[in-house]
Every structure is written in C-alpha cells, then in structure tokens.
Amino acid sequence: MPTGIYEHKPLSKETKRKIGVANSISLKGHKVKEETKRKISISLNGIKKKPFSEEHKRKIGVAKKGKQQGKNNPCWKGNNVSVAGIHKWIRKSKPRPELCEICNKRSSWCVANIKNHQYSRNPNDYRWVCGKCHSKLDFPNGIKGINLKKKNTSFLE
C-alpha cells in the first residue's frame, strides 16, 4: 500500500445532502413492510451460528484442558501474589478430605498455613481444617480479633 498524503475531491452539495439524509433517517417507530422483513431475514439466514453439540463441547474441553493452568496461564503471577490468591490456589491444588485434619470431627472448609504464616505455593505447607481448629492454630493463646499492625502488641512478646 503506497504511503503519503492523498488529496480527495471535495464533496458536492448533493452528496453532502444525501449523507445528511441517510444519517438522519431512523427506522425506529416506522412500520416495515412484510416483504422487507422477509428480505432481511433471508439475507441474515447464513449469518446465524448453530449451537455446538454436546460432543463438540466435550472435544473443545479436552483440547484446552491443562493448557491455561498454572505457569501456562498468561495471568500467572508466580510468588508475587496476595495471601488470598495463594489460599485460592491451594484450595484448587490440595485435595479436600471429608473431616478436619486436626480434630477429625467436623467437616473441613478452611486452608490453614502450618509454617507460621510464611506463605508459599507448596501444598504441603497447608492443612484442611475446620473453623474452630483454624482459630486455635492462628491464635494459640486465645487472643482473637487484634490487628497487630495498629495496636500496641508489646504484651504479646
């Protein structure tokens, strides 16, 4: 394609009038003839896509499986991720047992870090625990609800 500045002929008054009329006309509120509706329907007939069959959907899923997971995902952040992001990743990566790994009584629904809150992407550093056992792990002295960043915590040392 050649580059440069192209000179265009100025539009005539008649052309400008036609463009203005075309831009100002709206079919909203106008009645459209049945013949026109039929012609529009025929012209759009080949454009509509048929829905995928269940077999085709299954084949697409098999083809994509694993290609966008973990490090292959373009949004992968590695270890530069938030605590909530690591917990979400661990929930997907570590199989969930029926009962709490500590008390074996209640159903487990929390992922607890067992490395003294040193967060990593190692699933072995986490346990599936119930809420009660998770609180005991995070607050072994029973002190709960203290924001360590804002309050004076010298009494904890």
N, C-alpha and C positions, 0 to 999 in steps of 0.2 A: 504494500500500500504506500503510495507516494506521500511524503510529508510536506508540510508547508501551509501557507495561508491561501484559502480558496475564496475567490470573490463570487458571491451569489448575486443573481439578478434581484433587484428589489421586487417585492410582491405588488401586484397590481391592486387597485381598489376593489375590483370584482373578486379577486382571490381572498383578500382580507375580509370582505363581506361574507363570503362563503364559509371561511374558517370561523368567523364570529357566530354565524347562524348555527353551524354544526356544534360548536361548543355550548351554545345557549339552549339547545333543544334537549329536553329530558323526557323520557317516556313515562316518568312517574306520574300516575294519575290519568294517563291516556289509555284508552281501550285499544288492545291489539287484536287484529283480525285473526280468526282461527287459521286461515291459510298461512299467515306469517308465523304463528306459533308452531304449526306443523313443519314449516321450512327450518325454523330454528332447531326444532327437535331432531330433524334429520341431519342437520349439519353437526350437531353435537353428539350424534349417535356413536361415532367411533372414538370419542374422547374419554368416555366414562370407563373406568377400570373395573374389572370384575374382582370381587373379593378373593383373597387367597384361600385355597382349600386347606383343610387341617393338615393334610400330608405335606403340602408345600411349606406351611408354617413350621412344622416339625423339622423339615430339612434345613430351613434357614437357621433355626435354633441350634441344630447340630453343627452347622458350618461355622457359626460365630462363637460357639462355646469355648471359653478359655482364652480367646484372642484379645479381649479387652479387660482382663483381670490382672490385678496386682501391678507389677512393674510394666506390663504391656499397655496399661491404660494411660492415655495422654495426660490425665489429671493426677497421676501418681505423684505424691509429694515426698516419698521416702520417709525418713525420720523427722522431717520438718513438718510435723502435723500436730494438731491440738490433742489434748488428753481425750476429749470426746471422740475425735476421729480414730484414735488408737483403740478405744473401747469398742467402737463400732466395727473396726476391722477384726478385733479379737472375737467378737460375737459371731462373725461370719466364719472365722478360721477354726475356732476351737469347738469341737462337738459338745453339745449341751447334755449333761446327764439328767436323769429323772429327779434325783434328790440332791440336796446340798452336799458339797464335798467335805464339809466340816461336821455338821450335826446329823446328817443322813435322815432328817425328819421331814423338813418342808421342801417344796419344790424350789429349784434354783432358778433365779432370774437375774442376778447381778454378776458382773465380772469384777472380781477383786484382785488388785495388784498385790502380790506377795513379796515383792522386792523393795519394800519400804518406799513406795511411790516413786521408784526410778522407772519411768515408763519406757518400754521398748516394744519392738514388734515380735518378740518371742512369745508364742502362746503358752510356753511352759512357765512363764513368769506370772500367770494369772490362774485364778480358780473360779469355778462357778459356785456361788454361794447364795444363800437366802438373805433377805434384807437384815435380819437380826444378827446373823454371823458377820455380815459385811460391816455393820456398825461396830461390832466387837473388834474386828481387825483394824478399822480406821481409828477407833477411839478406845484403846485398851483400858484406860483409866476411867472410862465412863464419861469423859468430858466431851460434850457434843454441842455443836452449834456455835463454836468460837471461830471467828475469822482471824486466823493467825497473822494476817498482814496488817490489819487495822488496830487490833487491841494489844495491850501490853501482855506479853506471854512469858515474862521472866519467871513467874511462879511455876511454869511447866518444867523448867530446867533444873 
